């Protein structure tokens, strides 16, 4: 699968537009370094187009494993009384919190 590479000139305006879209802020003196980094990325993408990837499956996961889940175990590390001990406000068995829903 070839990536259609369109050579684009990376200038300060382009860097600022990308930064705005990504909600990033850069100092004026950092723009030149960022511009050079973006040009290196585009050059790398151009280099990848030189490879023959006709029979290469797209990579979805970095490993052959998917959805490796652990078994949940209940571990009682603190007692009910210990949990309530440092509560600013408590009832006999519950934490007391301010009402957040008005009906």
N, C-alpha and C positions, 0 to 999 in steps of 0.2 A: 504494500500500500504506500503510495507516494504522497507526500504532503505537498500540496501546491505552494511553492515558496514564491512569494512576491517580494522583491527587494524594495524595502522602504527606507527612506532616509530618516534616521533618528536625529532630530534636532531638539533644542531646548523646549520648543513649544509642544512637541510630541511627548517629551518626558513629563512636562507639567500637566498635559491633558490626561495621560495615564495615571499620574499621581492623584489628580483630582477624582478620576473615576474610581480609583482604589481607596480613596479617602486617606491618602498619605500626605504628609507634609515634609518637605526637604528644605534644607538651607540652600541658599543660592550657590554657595561654593561646593555643594555636593552634586549639583546637577551634571557636571561634566563627567564625574566618575560613574554616575548612574547611566548616563548616555552611553559611555563606553561598555558598561556591562550589558546593556540591552543590545548593542551591536554584536557583542560576543555571542549572546544567546541566538540571535538571528543567523550568525555565521555558522553556529553549531547545527542549527536546524537545516541549513543549506547543505552542510556536510553529510547529514543523515540521509538526504535525498540521493546521495551517490551510492548507497547500499541497495542491493537487490533484496527486497523483502517480500517478493511475490508469494512464497510458500511459508511465510511466518505468520503464525496465529497471533492475533492481538493479545496483549498481556492485560489481564483484568486484575489478577492478584499477584503479589510478589512471591507467594508460595503456592503449593498445590492444595493446601488446606483451606477450608472455608468454614466460617462460623464455629470456631473452636470455643466452646463454652465450658465454664467450670460448673460443677455441681454446687448449688447454693446449700450452705449449711448454717443452721441457726446456732450462734455461739452467744451465750449469755455471759457477757464480760462485766456487766454492772447490774446491780440489783435495782429493783424498782425504788426502794427507799433511798439508795445512794444517788439515783438520778434526780429525785425530788429534793435531796438535801440542799443543793446549792441554787435551787430555783428562786428567783426574786419573789414570785407569788405562786402559791400552790393551794390546792384543795386537798382533801384526804388522799386521793389517788391520781390527781391530774395537775398538769401545769395550767396556770391561769394566765391568759393572754388577753390583750384588749380586743374588743369586738371590732371586726373589720368589715362586716356586711351589715348594711342597714336594710331592714325589710319594711 
